[in-house]
């Protein structure tokens, strides 16, 4: 008969496996950008959180150092959640007029109960989504309680990126053009994986590629080889070990990134590679030729050789033909969205309300199109949540980014340093890409980004201190030992 400790360990392991399966699922059904798909993911996350809380209440699991150090970020998540809830609270007209004068004018004509959100139904959905992201952040901090789990998490995300890349490239090159069990209607001839928009696939691949780079660095020694036999052993380990498989994964994802024909996706990835790589070299200080060669190979060989084989010239020609019209439209939408921010700087128009609010600000210069998003995450968050809400979100990102930066300086463990570089690269790439697109409005990309932000705290603190021991549970007939944090 299994002991109580064994059963608890199995339960914790099963929760972690369920967590990984949720991350595998979220990009599959068109990036979970439909209500039914996102609802499944929300229920999945809340169920995992409840199970973990039951185990915690029973004294069988404990918080991690990363969770305890991430309390400022968790508090900011709670504040964003409270802020979106506040946008739904009925308020006296006088207070609405003080906080949101333009909102008061809208409700004066509508003659309904006044709240800060101009689209309460969309904001109610956004409240649940915000809660789910906060739960996902906390679960990542709590369930990744060992270094092997952190590595497993990174490998799973790389696997997801490889699947999207391979599936998308196969569909495009074969001419089948299917997405998630449905034939593609838009963006034919472009790699989209199970996503709808190639730019959003590119955003997802940027993050997965960055983690792959981090895994490669985690397995590379930062000191020069002692002699030729040491060099030979390292070469064989590179060819036959995990590094070779990860390197092949990077090649596949780079091919798909090129075939996605996403201008900013490619620019964001290679810009972040150069920035994060340069910082890693400076942070580690003692650097090997292999690491320098690796960064050069990703930046040059993958782009020049693989890009030429898979049509980078054709991509460049199509970009020249379509960029002018697309960029003008995005600039006009961005200009209109900026006016929303000017009119609702303090409270915003309500989380998730951009699609219903934008028609009031459409200048008519973008043609007969219906824009559900601003093509600029910063403007959309500022317009929906106000500048205070944008500041809270920025605080979460910057606090997490700082952990990845410090991990590369303070940690001596190669995996923590390498994944710290990968996390830094992923966050920088998404910050660059978000200036011209709406990746963070797509659930699959936003969820993956939240997980990577939590991973930043692990690269800084996982294994750095001893874990707090779970509280022992004593009954009238049996006393069980506390579960080790290691």
HUPETA-V839024 format. One record per backbone hydrogen bond with DSSP energy under -1.0 kcal/mol. CO is the residue of the C=O (numbers start at 1). NH is the residue of the N-H. E is the energy in kcal/mol with one decimal. If there is no record, write none. Layout:
CO|NH|E + CO|NH|E
This chain:
3|7|-2.2 + 4|8|-2.3 + 5|9|-2.5 + 6|10|-2.3 + 7|11|-2.3 + 8|12|-2.6 + 9|13|-2.4 + 10|14|-2.7 + 11|15|-2.1 + 12|16|-1.9 + 13|17|-2.4 + 14|18|-2.5 + 15|19|-2.0 + 16|20|-2.2 + 17|21|-2.5 + 18|22|-1.8 + 19|23|-1.5 + 20|24|-1.8 + 21|25|-2.2 + 22|26|-2.1 + 25|28|-1.6 + 27|31|-1.6 + 28|30|-2.1 + 29|32|-1.6 + 30|33|-1.7 + 31|444|-1.8 + 34|38|-2.6 + 35|39|-2.4 + 36|40|-1.7 + 37|41|-1.7 + 38|42|-2.5 + 39|43|-2.6 + 40|44|-2.3 + 41|45|-2.4 + 42|46|-2.6 + 43|47|-2.3 + 44|48|-2.0 + 45|49|-2.4 + 46|50|-2.2 + 47|51|-2.2 + 48|52|-2.4 + 49|53|-2.3 + 50|54|-2.1 + 51|55|-2.2 + 52|56|-2.5 + 53|57|-2.8 + 54|58|-1.6 + 55|60|-2.7 + 56|59|-1.7 + 64|68|-2.1 + 65|69|-2.6 + 66|70|-1.7 + 70|74|-2.5 + 71|75|-2.8 + 72|76|-1.9 + 73|77|-2.2 + 74|78|-2.3 + 75|79|-2.2 + 76|80|-2.5 + 77|81|-2.4 + 78|82|-2.5 + 79|83|-2.4 + 80|84|-2.3 + 81|85|-1.9 + 82|86|-2.4 + 83|87|-1.3 + 85|88|-1.9 + 86|89|-1.2 + 87|117|-2.2 + 92|96|-2.2 + 93|97|-2.6 + 94|98|-1.4 + 95|99|-2.7 + 96|100|-3.4 + 100|104|-2.3 + 101|105|-1.6 + 102|106|-1.8 + 103|107|-2.3 + 104|108|-1.7 + 105|109|-1.4 + 106|110|-1.8 + 107|111|-2.2 + 114|91|-2.4 + 119|123|-2.1 + 120|124|-2.4 + 121|125|-1.6 + 122|126|-2.0 + 123|127|-2.2 + 124|128|-1.5 + 125|129|-1.9 + 126|130|-2.7 + 127|131|-2.3 + 128|132|-2.3 + 129|133|-2.2 + 130|134|-2.1 + 131|135|-2.5 + 132|136|-2.6 + 133|137|-2.3 + 134|138|-2.2 + 135|139|-3.0 + 136|140|-2.1 + 137|141|-1.7 + 138|142|-2.0 + 139|143|-3.1 + 140|144|-1.1 + 143|145|-1.7 + 146|150|-1.6 + 147|151|-2.2 + 148|152|-2.3 + 149|153|-2.6 + 150|154|-2.0 + 151|155|-2.6 + 152|156|-2.5 + 153|157|-2.0 + 154|158|-2.1 + 155|159|-2.8 + 156|160|-2.3 + 157|161|-2.0 + 158|162|-2.5 + 159|163|-2.6 + 160|164|-2.3 + 161|165|-2.4 + 162|166|-3.3 + 163|167|-2.9 + 164|168|-2.3 + 165|169|-2.5 + 166|170|-2.5 + 167|171|-2.4 + 168|172|-2.1 + 169|173|-2.9 + 170|174|-2.0 + 171|175|-1.0 + 171|177|-1.4 + 177|184|-2.8 + 179|181|-1.5 + 182|179|-3.1 + 187|190|-1.3 + 192|195|-2.2 + 197|201|-1.7 + 198|202|-2.5 + 199|203|-1.9 + 200|204|-2.1 + 201|205|-2.8 + 202|206|-2.3 + 203|207|-1.4 + 204|208|-2.0 + 205|209|-3.2 + 206|210|-2.0 + 207|211|-1.9 + 208|212|-2.1 + 209|213|-2.4 + 210|214|-2.2 + 211|215|-2.4 + 212|216|-2.2 + 213|217|-2.4 + 214|218|-2.0 + 215|219|-1.1 + 217|220|-1.1 + 227|231|-2.0 + 228|232|-2.3 + 229|233|-2.4 + 230|234|-2.3 + 231|235|-2.2 + 232|236|-2.5 + 233|237|-2.5 + 234|238|-2.0 + 235|239|-2.1 + 236|240|-2.9 + 237|241|-1.9 + 242|246|-2.4 + 243|247|-2.6 + 244|248|-2.3 + 245|249|-2.0 + 246|250|-2.2 + 247|251|-2.0 + 248|252|-2.3 + 249|253|-2.2 + 250|254|-2.4 + 251|255|-2.2 + 252|256|-2.0 + 253|257|-2.2 + 254|258|-2.3 + 255|259|-2.5 + 256|260|-1.5 + 258|261|-1.4 + 259|191|-1.4 + 262|266|-2.1 + 263|267|-2.4 + 264|268|-3.1 + 265|269|-2.0 + 266|270|-2.2 + 267|271|-2.2 + 268|272|-2.4 + 269|273|-2.2 + 270|274|-1.9 + 271|275|-2.5 + 272|276|-2.9 + 273|277|-2.2 + 274|278|-2.2 + 275|279|-2.1 + 276|280|-2.4 + 277|281|-2.3 + 278|282|-1.9 + 279|283|-2.9 + 280|284|-2.7 + 281|285|-1.5 + 284|286|-2.8 + 288|292|-1.6 + 289|293|-3.0 + 290|294|-2.0 + 291|295|-2.2 + 292|296|-2.3 + 293|297|-2.5 + 294|298|-2.3 + 295|299|-2.3 + 296|300|-2.6 + 297|302|-2.2 + 300|304|-3.3 + 301|305|-1.9 + 301|306|-1.2 + 304|308|-1.3 + 305|309|-2.1 + 306|310|-2.1 + 307|312|-2.9 + 311|315|-2.3 + 312|316|-2.5 + 313|317|-2.3 + 314|318|-2.3 + 315|319|-2.4 + 316|320|-2.1 + 317|321|-1.6 + 318|322|-1.9 + 319|323|-2.4 + 322|326|-2.0 + 323|327|-3.0 + 324|328|-2.1 + 325|329|-2.1 + 326|330|-2.4 + 327|331|-2.5 + 328|332|-2.3 + 329|333|-2.5 + 330|334|-2.6 + 331|335|-2.3 + 332|336|-2.3 + 333|337|-2.7 + 334|338|-2.1 + 335|339|-1.1 + 336|340|-1.1 + 337|341|-1.7 + 338|342|-1.9 + 339|343|-1.9 + 340|344|-1.9 + 344|348|-1.1 + 345|387|-3.1 + 349|118|-3.4 + 350|353|-2.0 + 353|357|-1.9 + 354|358|-3.1 + 357|360|-1.5 + 358|361|-2.4 + 367|369|-1.8 + 376|380|-2.3 + 377|381|-2.7 + 378|382|-2.2 + 379|383|-2.4 + 380|384|-2.4 + 381|385|-2.9 + 382|386|-1.3 + 383|349|-2.2 + 384|350|-2.2 + 386|390|-2.1 + 387|391|-2.3 + 388|392|-2.0 + 389|393|-2.1 + 390|394|-2.6 + 391|395|-2.1 + 392|396|-1.7 + 393|397|-2.0 + 394|398|-2.9 + 395|399|-2.4 + 396|400|-1.9 + 397|401|-2.7 + 398|402|-2.2 + 399|403|-1.1 + 400|404|-1.6 + 401|405|-2.0 + 402|406|-2.7 + 403|407|-2.2 + 404|408|-1.1 + 406|410|-3.3 + 407|411|-1.8 + 413|417|-2.2 + 414|418|-3.1 + 415|419|-2.9 + 416|420|-1.7 + 417|421|-2.0 + 418|422|-2.1 + 419|423|-3.0 + 420|424|-2.3 + 421|425|-2.5 + 422|426|-2.3 + 423|427|-2.6 + 424|428|-2.4 + 425|429|-2.4 + 426|430|-2.1 + 427|431|-2.4 + 428|432|-2.2 + 429|433|-2.6 + 430|434|-2.2 + 432|435|-1.2 + 433|436|-1.7 + 434|377|-1.9 + 437|377|-1.3 + 438|441|-1.6 + 439|442|-1.6 + 442|446|-2.8 + 443|447|-2.9 + 444|448|-2.0 + 445|449|-2.4 + 446|450|-2.2 + 447|451|-2.2 + 448|452|-2.2 + 449|453|-2.2 + 450|454|-2.0 + 451|455|-2.2 + 452|456|-1.4 + 454|458|-1.2 + 455|459|-2.3 + 456|460|-1.1 + 457|461|-2.1 + 458|462|-2.5 + 461|464|-2.2 + 473|480|-1.5 + 478|475|-2.4
